[in-house]
């Protein structure tokens, strides 16, 4: 059964321990409203992981915003999947649009996926096209190429989460419809099966990330193929974080058939 997933990222908006402490103090009062069928993941900055990992409510998992493509060794400034695992990290976002825009390649993302899986961390792998590619109806071509290269040598996707994150929607105020997102999520699921040769790859959760707010979450969650959302601005305040998670949507989207 595919579960509904909510992934909140702070990016680097929270800068002090006091901010983090205040957030954690307010968060438990909302945790009782989290539906038990939801998978709730909070992804703070690297520097706050150690502070947070023993203080999150029991029904909120700890995630990271990125990791190194390398294991332990002479890699100055990197944060390895092994280090993240030692702090209780269960999920890690890789291939985020902002990392891709900074020059990250599919080959590097491939290394990060393998590192996460080696250390029992579920990678949340983001894929998306530019506005030019979208306007030229190249979305499917781009996504299939990205998925092929990112999953090179990876045949077991049972611990992998997919995310459709169109580059043109991040930080622009524009976002696609739930209907279109649903079509692309279905395409990504079928592509996962095609690339791995494993029918079970169709069970991968597929999330949508791109200008997610408290007002548009329902549109995505009501579709049959989108299993959850990644959001940032609405994750910065406990009240908004809780509102996203407790969105009133149809029962069919809580637990999805495999």
C-alpha positions as CSV (number, residue, x, y, z in Angstrom):
1,X,0.0,0.0,0.0
2,X,1.3,3.5,-0.9
3,X,1.1,5.9,1.9
4,X,0.5,9.6,1.7
5,X,3.7,11.5,2.4
6,X,4.4,15.1,3.5
7,X,8.0,16.4,3.2
8,X,8.7,19.8,4.8
9,X,12.1,21.4,4.1
10,X,13.4,24.4,6.0
11,X,16.1,25.0,3.3
12,X,18.4,27.6,5.1
13,X,15.6,29.9,6.4
14,X,16.2,29.0,10.1
15,X,19.5,30.4,11.2
16,X,19.6,30.1,15.0
17,X,19.2,27.5,17.7
18,X,16.6,29.7,19.3
19,X,14.4,29.6,16.2
20,X,14.7,25.8,16.1
21,X,13.9,25.5,19.8
22,X,10.8,27.7,19.5
23,X,9.6,25.6,16.5
24,X,10.1,22.3,18.4
25,X,8.3,23.7,21.4
26,X,5.2,24.6,19.3
27,X,5.2,21.5,17.1
28,X,4.0,18.8,19.6
29,X,0.7,20.7,20.1
30,X,-0.1,20.0,16.5
31,X,1.3,16.4,16.3
32,X,-1.9,14.9,17.7
33,X,-3.8,16.0,14.6
34,X,-1.5,14.1,12.2
35,X,-3.3,11.3,10.5
36,X,-1.7,7.9,11.4
37,X,-1.7,6.9,7.7
38,X,0.5,9.8,6.8
39,X,4.3,9.7,6.6
40,X,5.5,13.1,7.9
41,X,9.1,14.1,7.2
42,X,10.9,17.3,8.4
43,X,14.1,18.2,6.7
44,X,16.1,20.9,8.6
45,X,19.5,22.2,7.7
46,X,22.5,20.0,8.3
47,X,23.6,22.1,11.3
48,X,20.3,21.5,13.1
49,X,20.0,17.7,12.6
50,X,21.8,16.8,15.8
51,X,19.7,19.3,17.8
52,X,16.5,18.0,16.4
53,X,16.8,14.2,16.0
54,X,15.8,13.3,19.6
55,X,13.1,16.0,19.9
56,X,10.7,15.4,17.1
57,X,7.3,14.0,17.8
58,X,7.3,10.2,17.4
59,X,5.1,10.4,14.2
60,X,7.5,12.8,12.4
61,X,10.6,11.4,10.7
62,X,13.9,13.2,10.3
63,X,15.0,13.9,6.8
64,X,18.0,15.7,5.2
65,X,18.1,18.2,2.3
66,X,21.0,16.6,0.5
67,X,24.0,14.3,1.0
68,X,27.4,13.6,-0.5
69,X,27.8,11.3,-3.5
70,X,30.9,9.9,-1.7
71,X,31.4,7.7,1.3
72,X,33.8,8.5,4.2
73,X,37.1,9.9,3.1
74,X,39.0,12.9,2.0
75,X,36.0,15.0,0.8
76,X,36.3,18.3,2.5
77,X,32.9,20.0,3.2
78,X,30.8,17.0,2.3
79,X,28.2,15.4,4.5
80,X,28.0,11.6,3.9
81,X,24.9,9.4,4.1
82,X,26.7,7.4,6.8
83,X,27.0,10.6,8.9
84,X,23.3,11.3,8.3
85,X,22.2,7.8,9.3
86,X,24.1,8.1,12.6
87,X,21.9,11.1,13.5
88,X,18.7,9.2,12.8
89,X,18.0,10.5,9.3
90,X,15.5,8.2,7.5
91,X,15.0,10.2,4.3
92,X,17.1,12.4,2.2
93,X,16.2,14.8,-0.7
94,X,18.5,14.4,-3.7
95,X,18.4,16.1,-7.0
96,X,16.4,19.1,-5.8
97,X,15.9,21.8,-8.5
98,X,18.1,24.2,-6.6
99,X,21.0,21.7,-6.6
100,X,20.5,21.0,-10.3
101,X,20.6,24.7,-11.0
102,X,23.9,24.9,-9.1
103,X,25.3,22.4,-11.6
104,X,24.6,19.0,-10.0
105,X,24.4,16.3,-12.6
106,X,22.4,13.1,-12.9
107,X,25.6,11.1,-12.5
108,X,26.2,12.8,-9.1
109,X,22.6,12.2,-8.1
110,X,23.1,8.5,-9.0
111,X,26.0,8.4,-6.6
112,X,23.9,10.0,-3.8
113,X,21.1,7.5,-4.4
114,X,23.5,4.6,-4.0
115,X,25.0,6.1,-0.9
116,X,21.6,6.6,0.7
117,X,20.5,3.1,0.0
118,X,23.7,1.7,1.3
119,X,23.1,3.4,4.6
120,X,19.4,2.5,4.8
121,X,18.2,6.0,4.0
122,X,15.3,6.4,1.6
123,X,16.3,8.9,-1.1
124,X,13.5,11.3,-2.3
125,X,14.7,11.8,-5.8
126,X,13.6,15.0,-7.7
127,X,13.1,15.2,-11.4
128,X,11.9,18.1,-13.5
129,X,12.1,20.1,-16.7
130,X,12.9,23.7,-17.6
131,X,10.2,26.1,-18.8
132,X,11.6,25.9,-22.4
133,X,11.4,22.1,-22.2
134,X,7.9,22.3,-20.9
135,X,6.8,24.7,-23.6
136,X,8.2,22.4,-26.2
137,X,6.4,19.4,-24.9
138,X,9.7,17.7,-23.8
139,X,8.7,16.9,-20.2
140,X,8.5,13.2,-20.7
141,X,11.7,13.0,-22.7
142,X,13.6,14.9,-20.1
143,X,12.1,13.0,-17.1
144,X,12.9,9.6,-18.8
145,X,16.5,10.7,-19.5
146,X,17.0,11.9,-15.9
147,X,15.5,8.8,-14.4
148,X,17.6,6.5,-16.6
149,X,20.8,8.3,-15.6
150,X,20.0,8.7,-12.0
151,X,19.0,5.1,-11.5
152,X,21.9,3.6,-13.5
153,X,22.8,0.4,-11.6
154,X,19.9,0.7,-9.2
155,X,17.3,-2.0,-9.8
156,X,15.5,-2.1,-6.4
157,X,13.4,1.0,-5.9
158,X,11.5,-0.4,-2.9
159,X,13.0,2.3,-0.6
160,X,13.0,5.1,-3.2
161,X,10.6,8.0,-3.4
162,X,10.1,9.8,-6.7
163,X,9.2,13.5,-6.9
164,X,8.1,15.5,-9.9
165,X,9.6,19.0,-9.3
166,X,9.3,21.2,-12.5
167,X,12.2,23.6,-12.5
168,X,10.0,26.4,-13.8
169,X,7.8,26.3,-10.8
170,X,10.4,26.7,-8.0
171,X,10.4,30.3,-6.6
172,X,8.4,31.7,-9.6
173,X,4.9,31.7,-8.2
174,X,3.8,29.4,-11.0
175,X,2.6,25.8,-10.6
176,X,0.9,23.2,-12.7
177,X,-2.5,21.8,-12.1
178,X,-3.2,18.6,-10.1
179,X,-4.6,17.0,-13.3
180,X,-1.3,17.6,-15.2
181,X,0.7,16.5,-12.1
182,X,-1.3,13.3,-12.0
183,X,-0.5,12.5,-15.6
184,X,3.2,13.1,-15.1
185,X,3.2,11.0,-11.9
186,X,1.7,8.1,-13.7
187,X,4.3,8.5,-16.5
188,X,7.1,8.4,-13.9
189,X,5.8,5.3,-12.3
190,X,5.5,3.5,-15.6
191,X,9.0,4.7,-16.5
192,X,10.4,3.3,-13.2
193,X,9.0,-0.1,-14.2
194,X,10.4,0.2,-17.7
195,X,13.9,1.1,-16.5
196,X,14.2,-1.5,-13.8
197,X,12.3,-4.3,-15.4
198,X,10.6,-4.8,-12.1
199,X,6.8,-4.5,-12.0
200,X,7.1,-3.7,-8.2
201,X,8.7,-0.4,-9.1
202,X,5.1,0.8,-9.9
203,X,4.7,0.9,-6.1
204,X,7.2,3.8,-5.7
205,X,5.5,6.8,-4.0
206,X,5.4,9.8,-6.3
207,X,5.3,13.3,-4.8
208,X,4.8,16.7,-6.3
209,X,7.0,19.6,-5.4
210,X,6.5,23.1,-6.7
211,X,4.9,26.1,-5.0
212,X,3.0,23.9,-2.5
213,X,0.8,26.0,-0.2
214,X,-1.9,25.4,2.4
215,X,-4.5,26.4,-0.3
216,X,-3.4,24.1,-3.2
217,X,-2.3,21.0,-1.4
218,X,-5.8,19.4,-1.7
219,X,-5.7,19.7,-5.5
220,X,-2.7,17.4,-5.7
221,X,-3.6,15.0,-3.0
222,X,-7.0,14.3,-4.5
223,X,-5.4,12.8,-7.6
224,X,-4.9,9.0,-7.7
225,X,-1.2,9.0,-8.8
226,X,0.3,11.8,-6.6
227,X,1.1,10.3,-3.1
228,X,2.2,13.5,-1.4
229,X,4.0,16.8,-1.5
230,X,7.3,18.5,-0.8
231,X,7.0,22.0,0.5
232,X,9.3,24.7,2.0
233,X,7.7,28.0,2.9
234,X,4.7,26.3,4.5
235,X,7.1,24.2,6.6
236,X,8.6,27.2,8.4
237,X,5.8,27.7,10.9
238,X,4.4,24.9,13.0
239,X,0.9,26.0,12.3
240,X,1.3,26.0,8.5
241,X,3.2,22.8,8.7
242,X,0.3,21.2,10.5
243,X,-2.3,22.7,8.2
244,X,-0.6,21.1,5.2
245,X,-0.5,17.7,6.9
246,X,-4.1,17.9,8.0
247,X,-5.5,19.0,4.7
248,X,-9.1,17.8,4.3
249,X,-9.1,15.5,1.3
250,X,-10.8,12.4,0.2
251,X,-10.3,9.1,2.0
252,X,-9.0,7.4,-1.2
253,X,-5.9,9.5,-1.0
254,X,-4.9,8.3,2.5
255,X,-3.9,4.8,1.6
256,X,-3.5,4.0,-2.1
257,X,-3.8,0.6,-3.7
258,X,-0.6,-1.0,-5.1
